[in-house]
Amino acid sequence: DQTVQEIGATTYDLVADQMIYFSGDESTNTISEADGTYLGNYLANGGRIMVSGQYLFGDISGSAFAGLLGAQKVDETTEVLVVGEAGDPVGDGLMFDIASGAGNQVMPEALGGALTSFRYGNGMIAGVRNETTAYKAISLGFGIEAMAPTSRRSATRM
């Protein structure tokens, strides 16, 4: 039986082989240095992670953990439509909006870096994935809490 607890900078007791990390409305200290080190070790030991947040990648830019994710902030957008990249094993065929969920997306980030999984309706990159022989990571420039409730359960297939 696997349990996942909130990550704190002091204690970790995580057995899961998959993790979702989201920063909510935080714009600074979205991932502390200690948490970034822990998450980096988690990936190096075969972890799989989805990292999500509208300010997260600007905040962690240049960190070792950002390097492992293979994601970097390249711009900001107000676009709310997200479309999966054709042919991508994660995003292909998915489409959802990020305006109808939590209602907290002020300035989602457009990303660059690894392989494109999602784009905003304006063509900017909304999500990238990085796969190595050791780990898999998907990075989203918006908060997953912003996805419409129906999208959270089953994103619309195009």
C-alpha positions, 0 to 999 in steps of 0.5 A, a space after each residue: 500500500 503506497 502513501 503520498 504525503 505533503 512534501 516538506 523540507 525536513 522529512 520524506 517518507 515517500 514510496 510512490 513511483 509516481 508523483 504530482 507536484 503543483 505549486 498552486 498560487 505560489 509565485 516564489 519559493 515554489 520548490 525549495 532548494 531542499 525539495 528540489 534536491 529531494 525531487 531530483 534524487 527521486 527522479 534519479 532513482 527511477 521516479 515519474 513526476 508531473 510538475 505544474 504551476 503558472 509561476 513555477 518555471 520562472 521561479 526555479 529557472 537555472 536550478 538543478 531540478 529545472 535542468 532535470 525536468 528539461 523545461 524552461 519558461 520562455 514567455 507568459 500567456 493569457 490563453 486558456 485553451 490547451 491542446 495536446 500535441 499530435 502524435 505525442 504519447 501524453 497529449 495526443 487527442 486531448 483538449 481542455 480549458 484552464 479557465 473553468 476550474 479553480 479560476 486562479 490562472 493569471 499568467 500561465 507560462 509558455 515553456 521550452 526545452 524538452 519534447 512538446 506534449 501540450 500547446 496553448 490555443 495560440 500555439 505557445 507550448 503549455 507542457 513538455 515531457 522529458 524521458 530518460 532511461 532513468 526517469 520520466 517527467 512532464 512539466 505544465 506551465 499552468 496549474 492542473 487545479 485550473 482544469 475544468 472539473 469535467 476535464 480533470 476526470 476525462 479530458 475531451 478527446 478531439 
